[in-house]
């Protein structure tokens, strides 16, 4: 009889694959060969119900629920020294897609319990992915659960579902027989959402078909944190050689690469979200990647956890009687 040690997780076997892409955004290039050991990964993104269980057990308070210390942010307007998080606010009509994105707002009172602000609630969204979680928040959850966050390589190979080199997690076309296979944006971003996939914001986990490994929502719905500090793929020393279980840059290198007034380290986030659109952010692909400040939470960023197989020579951790 097969024993499933992690019934809410899915096994990703040891795999070698071509990571990244040379055909889309420059930060995804160059394609390079990677090999990862097998691991278990959450079949679904962590949900509001699951995160609530963690909070109830630990009395944890998230970053978005905590007022920032003005001393940590020189020049910050004191009015923003309040609990807040970043929320998508669609403009009434067409706007320029270059320059500062006007569709984001820092909303006081927005947090994982109140995704759009203090008057919003998740009371009927328990099976939606938790959002408004910073890096410290997801790390705390993973520690409590006895798990870890995936590296960028682990996340990407899991998202590919065995389709090495395919543009999407399901093949090379965005739609299949006219159907959308992930929660993304249809229409002209950021003002026109046609909702052809039937969702305007987050969807309940598992609303779309699984990938080849049986994992749900690796693409779209919400971006997902990984454990890697962000660096450009073009900083890879030997892209021609296969790297085994690679890790991202050091924290210091991530800070150095962040050309901003505040040198806040950044992690890699993967997968795209319900806000990714053909006319603006075509990052609903396994190779896509973006940098995320570790102190920032948003309405379209969540996570899932992994468990690494202790015996890295094993090809399948299930045992039989």
N, C-alpha and C positions, 0 to 999 in steps of 0.2 A: 504494500500500500504506500502510495506516495505521500510524503509529509510536506506540507507547505508551511515553512517557518514564518513567513510574513504574508498573511492572507490579504492584506490591503496593498501589497506591493507586487511588482512584476520583475521577473528575472531578465536581465540583459546579458547575453553570453559574451565571453571574451571575443573581441572583434578588432580587426584592422580596417581602417577606412580613410578616405580622402577628406580631410577636414577643411572647412572654408570654401570659398568660391572665387573664381577669377572672372565671373560673368556679371556681377551685380555691384554692390557698393565697395569702394576701395578698402574699407577697413576689414573686409572679409578675405582679402587676398594677401599672400598667395595661398593657393591650395597646397596643403602639406600632408604628408602621410603620418597617421597616428595609430597607435595600438593601445587598447585599454583592456584591463582585466574585467572579469564579470562582476556584476553588482546587482543589487535589488534597488528599485526605484518606485516611489509612490505611483500607483496606477492612475490616480487623479491628483490634481493640485490640492494643497491643504485648503480645506473649506472653512467657512465661518463657524460651523459647529465644532470642528476639530480645534480651531484656534480658541474658541470660547472655553472648551474643556481645559486647555492649557492655562488660560488666564484664571479660571476658577480654581485650579489646583495650586497655582503659584502666586496669585495676586499680582501678576505681572502688569506693568503699565508701559504701554508702547511709547515710542518716540513722539508720535503725533499727538499723544495725550499729555505730553510734557512740554512746558514752556521752555524755549531755548534760552540759554544764558547769553545775554548781549555781549559779554566779555569774549565769547568764542567767535563772535561775528562782528568785527570792527566796522562801524559805520551803519549798523543795522538800525532801521527806524524802530524806536521803542514800542510803537503800536503793534509790531509783529512779535513781541516777546510774549506770545500767548500760544497755547496749544493749537496747532494748525497742520494742514496737509494740502497737497497739490491735487486739484480737481479740474477735469475737463469742462470747459464752459464754451459751448459752440456759439460762434458769432451769428448774427441774423442773416448775413449774406456773404458773398465771395470776398475774401481778403487775400493779401499777398502771402505767399508761402515762403518767402525769403525773409531773413531778418528774425527779429524776436517773435516767437510764436504767441499770438495774442489770445489763443484759445485755452491757455492755462491760467489758473488763478490759485493763489494761496488762500484757502478758505479756513478761517478760524472755526474750530469745532468739528472739522472733518477728521475722521479717524476710522478705524476698522469697523466700529459699531455704527458709524454715521458716514457712509461713503461719500455723500454729496454735501454734507454739512450737518449742523446740529438738529435740523428738523427732519433729517432722513433717518431710516432705520433698516436693519437687516432682518427684521422679525420674520419676513417671508422669504429670506434669501439664505437660509442656513446651508443649503447645498451649493451655493456659489463660492468661487474661490475667494479667500480672504485677501483684502487689498489694504492699502495704507500701512504697509509694514516695512520698516527700515531694515538695514542689514543687521543691526543689533537685535531687532525683534525676531527675525527668522533664525538667527544663530541661537538665541535663547530657546526658541521652540524646539529646534533640532536637538539641543543638549538635553532638554527635558524629555523628549521622546526617545533618547538613546540612539539618535541617528546623526547624519551629517548632511551638508549641502553638496550637490554634485559639482565637480569641476566643469569648466566649459566643454572640455572634450567628452566627458561622461554624458553631459546633458545633450550635446549634439548627436552623439552616436545613438542615444536612446530615442531622440526625436526622429532620426532618420528611419528607424524601424526596420533596418536591414536593406533599405534602398540606397546603397552607396552611390553617390554622384547625382541622384535625382534632385531637381530644383525644389520640389516640395516634399512633404512627408508622405505623400500618396502617389507621387509621379512627377511628370514634367508639365502638367497643365494645372492652372489655378482651379478650374472647376471640372467636374466629372459628370458628363451627361447633363450639363446645366445646373448641377447641384454644388453648393458650397460645402466644403468639408471641414471648415473651421470658422470660428466666430471672428470675422474681420469686418472692415468697413466697405460698403458698396455705395457708390455715388461720389459726388465731388466733396472731398474733405476740405475744410472742417465744418461746412454749413449744411450739406445735403447728405443725409443718411437714408438710403432707400430701404435698408433692413431686409434685403433679399435673403439673408440667412436667418431672418425672424428675430433678431436680437439687436437692440439699440445700445446696450451696455453689456455687462458681464452676463454670461449664461450659466445655468446650473452645470456643474461638472458632468461630463459624459453625454452632453447634448449632441455631439457629433461623433462619427465613426472612429474607432481606435486605429492606430497605425499598425504596422506589421508585427510589432512586439506586443500589441494589446494595450498600449498606453493611450490615454485620452487627453486631448487638449494640449498636446505639446506645442501646437501651433495655434496662435490666436488666443482669444479670450483674455488672458493676461500675460504680460511679460513675466519671466521667472528669474529670480536671483540665482547666480552660481557663486561658487566660493573663490573663483579666480580674480585676482587684481587685474585691472584692465591694462593691456598693452596692445599696440598695433601688431597684426600678424606679420607685417613687413620687418619687424624687429627680430623675427625668428632667425637664428644663426644659420641653420642648415635645413631649409625647407625640403630638400631632396631626400633627406634621410628619415626613416621611420622613428618617431618619438614614442616612447612607452609611458603611459599614464602622465602626460605632461601637465604641469601646473602653470598658472599665469605669472605675471610679473611680480616683483616684490612690492610691498606696500610703498616703499620709498620711491621705486620707479614709477608707480602709478601716480603718486603725488607730483613727481617731476614732470610727467607727461601732461598733467592737467594745467593748461595755460589759462589760468584764471586768477583773479585777485585773491581769492581764498583757495589755498591749496588743499582741497578736501580729497582724500583718496577715493577711488572709484572701483567698483566691482563690475564684472561683465553680467549683463542680463540678456536673456535669449528668448526667442520664440514669437515675438510680436504680440499684438493685442487686438482687442475689438476696435481700436483706433487706427490700425494700419490699413492704408488705402492705396490703390494703384496709382493715384495722382500725387501721392506725397511720400508714403513710407511703405515700400514694398518689402517689409521685413517679416513677412509671414512665411519664413523658410527656415529650415534647420541651420543653414550657414550664417544667417543674419545675427548680428550682435550689436550691442550698444553699451556705452559706459554709463554707470549710474552712481551718483554720489552716495556714499554709505549712510549719510545722515538724512537722506531724503526719502519720503514715502509718497506714493501717488495712488490715484484711483484705478490704475491699470497695471499694477505690478504685484505679483504674488510669488509663490514658491512651491517646491515639493522637495522631499528629502530622499536620501539613499542610505543603504547599508552595504558596505563593501564586504565581499567574501573574504574571510580570514585566510583560507587556503587559496592563494592566488594561482595555484596550478590546477585547481578544479575547473571542470568545464560545466558542471551543473551541481549546485549545492543541495539539491533535494536528495533525501535518503529514502530507502525502501526497507520494509520489514520482510 
